């Protein structure tokens, strides 16, 4: 249920947001990708028996639980990032490294802790062409993708590193890496805009719809939302930080148009979720809705 609020209720909401969330929010996604469980350094060398047990454990994972891990890509990616043995068995070495401007290389070694470091922060982001695509992705039973690109998008230098995962049979595997630039991507126009939006506070203010639609968690009832609008001048006080620097995009079957983009910011472990909806009108992108 959504409730329209007046100016008094809006003031109350601002106070609650500043005290309780500080530009955070509730959410439905939890995707903790810290490299911790299996990556602790040990001072002892494992015995042959311990190595055999680890190998058998991996075989058990592959044989008895593989269908569960591989049925939903996010579940597989979580396991891949946390399990050294799974990474070893699901990375196709030598790994093809494709460049947009020079010949392809074949990598004999691959360091996932370094390569996937951009997924070890406090949140990750995903881009959608509209809200319906985002809702469809949340329906795990509908996932039919056979190729997924995990994108490392560097807003500072305009480059994209695509980690290409393919489902071979019923098993996901990292099969290639592709290096591109914004100019090579169909999201070029939006990414150039967003790189400016995330770093220039004056430009950001100019790119906020006035009024801006907002949908906020009701501080009195976490299962309810409150819908309304705020003035563009209130944005910096309301939510002073947007994802910037290096962001991610888990690109499945999303189809992107030229007039709308939804950026979802999902907490790695705390369930936080924020949704930024951008609309392009008369060749100008603007933030037109914010949700938490």
SVG drawing of the C-alpha trace seen along z (x, -y; Angstrom):
<svg xmlns="http://www.w3.org/2000/svg" viewBox="-2 -24 55 63">
<polyline fill="none" stroke="black" stroke-width="0.4" points="0.0,0.0 1.2,-3.5 0.2,-6.7 0.4,-10.2 2.0,-12.5 1.7,-16.3 4.4,-18.8 4.3,-17.9 4.7,-14.2 7.5,-14.9 9.4,-16.8 9.0,-13.9 10.2,-11.6 13.3,-13.7 14.2,-13.6 13.7,-9.9 15.8,-9.4 18.7,-11.5 18.7,-9.8 18.0,-6.2 19.4,-5.7 21.9,-8.4 21.1,-7.7 20.7,-4.0 17.5,-2.0 15.8,1.3 16.1,3.8 15.5,7.3 18.9,8.3 21.8,9.6 24.9,10.6 27.9,10.7 31.0,11.3 33.8,10.7 36.7,13.1 36.9,14.5 35.5,18.0 38.1,20.0 40.8,17.4 42.2,17.3 46.0,17.7 47.2,20.9 50.6,21.4 50.4,25.2 50.7,27.2 47.6,29.4 48.2,33.2 47.5,35.5 44.4,36.7 43.2,33.1 43.8,32.4 41.9,35.5 38.9,34.5 38.9,31.0 38.9,32.6 36.1,35.0 34.1,32.1 34.4,30.3 33.3,33.4 30.3,33.6 29.6,30.0 29.9,30.6 27.8,33.8 25.1,33.4 24.6,29.6 25.6,28.4 22.1,28.2 21.2,25.9 24.2,23.7 23.9,23.4 20.2,22.9 20.4,19.2 23.5,17.2 23.7,15.0 23.9,18.1 26.7,19.5 28.6,16.3 28.4,16.1 29.8,19.6 32.4,19.0 33.8,15.9 34.0,17.7 35.3,21.1 38.9,21.5 38.2,25.1 35.1,24.0 37.0,21.2 39.6,23.7 37.1,26.1 34.9,23.4 37.5,21.2 38.5,22.2 42.3,21.9 43.9,20.7 41.4,17.8 40.7,15.8 41.3,12.1 39.8,10.1 40.7,6.5 38.8,4.0 42.0,2.6 44.7,5.3 44.9,9.1 43.4,11.5 45.6,12.9 45.4,16.3 45.9,16.1 47.5,19.1 46.9,17.7 44.0,15.8 43.8,14.0 40.1,13.8 40.8,11.9 42.3,9.1 40.0,9.3 36.8,9.4 37.9,6.9 35.3,4.5 32.7,6.9 34.1,6.9 32.9,3.4 29.8,2.4 27.4,2.7 27.1,3.7 25.0,2.2 23.0,3.5 21.5,1.6 18.1,2.4 16.1,1.0 13.0,0.6 11.5,1.6 9.7,4.7 13.1,6.2 14.3,5.7 11.2,7.4 11.5,10.3 15.1,10.9 14.0,11.2 11.8,14.1 14.5,16.8 12.4,19.4 12.4,17.3 16.2,17.3 17.0,18.9 20.2,17.2 23.1,19.1 25.6,16.2 26.1,13.6 28.5,10.7 29.7,9.4 30.9,5.9 33.5,3.8 32.6,0.3 35.2,-2.4 33.5,-5.8 36.8,-7.5 38.5,-6.4 35.5,-5.1 36.6,-1.5 34.6,1.7 36.0,5.1 33.5,7.9 33.8,11.2 31.9,13.6 30.3,16.6 28.7,19.3 26.4,22.2 27.9,25.3 25.3,28.0 24.1,27.3 27.3,25.8 28.4,22.1 32.0,21.4 34.1,18.3 35.0,18.6 36.5,15.2 37.3,11.6 36.6,8.8 38.0,5.3 36.0,2.5 35.3,-1.3 32.1,-3.2 32.2,-4.0 32.0,-0.2 29.0,0.3 25.3,-0.2 25.1,-2.1 27.6,-4.7 25.2,-7.7 23.9,-6.8 27.4,-5.9 28.9,-9.1 26.0,-11.0 26.2,-9.0 30.0,-9.4 29.4,-13.2 26.4,-12.9 28.2,-11.0 31.2,-13.3 29.9,-16.9 27.5,-18.1 26.4,-21.1 25.6,-19.0 23.9,-16.5 21.6,-19.2 20.8,-20.3 20.0,-16.7 17.3,-16.2 13.7,-16.3 11.7,-19.0 9.7,-17.8 11.4,-14.4 9.2,-11.4 10.3,-9.4 9.1,-6.1 10.3,-5.6 10.1,-2.9 7.6,-4.0 9.7,-4.3 6.6,-3.2 6.0,-0.1 8.8,1.6 6.3,3.4 4.7,0.2 6.0,-2.6 5.2,-6.3 5.0,-7.9 5.4,-11.6 7.7,-14.2 10.5,-16.5 12.0,-19.6 15.2,-19.2 17.0,-21.6 16.3,-19.1 18.2,-16.2 21.6,-16.8 20.3,-16.8 18.1,-13.9 20.6,-11.6 24.1,-13.1 25.9,-10.1 25.3,-8.0 27.3,-5.1 30.5,-6.3 34.1,-5.5 33.9,-1.8 30.5,-0.2 29.3,3.2 26.6,4.5 25.5,8.1 24.2,8.2 21.9,11.0 19.0,10.7 18.4,7.0 17.4,5.1 18.3,1.4 16.4,-1.3 17.4,-4.9 15.0,-6.7 15.0,-4.9 17.6,-3.4 17.2,-1.9 20.2,-1.6 19.8,0.6 22.3,0.3 22.2,3.4 24.0,3.9 26.5,6.7 25.4,8.0 22.9,5.6 20.0,5.9 20.1,2.3 18.6,1.3 18.2,-1.9 16.8,-2.3 17.5,-5.3 15.3,-5.7 16.7,-8.0 14.6,-9.2 15.9,-10.8 13.8,-13.6 14.9,-15.9 18.3,-14.3 18.8,-15.1 19.0,-12.5 17.5,-13.3 16.9,-11.4 13.1,-11.1 12.5,-8.7 14.3,-7.5 13.3,-4.5 14.6,-2.8"/>
</svg>
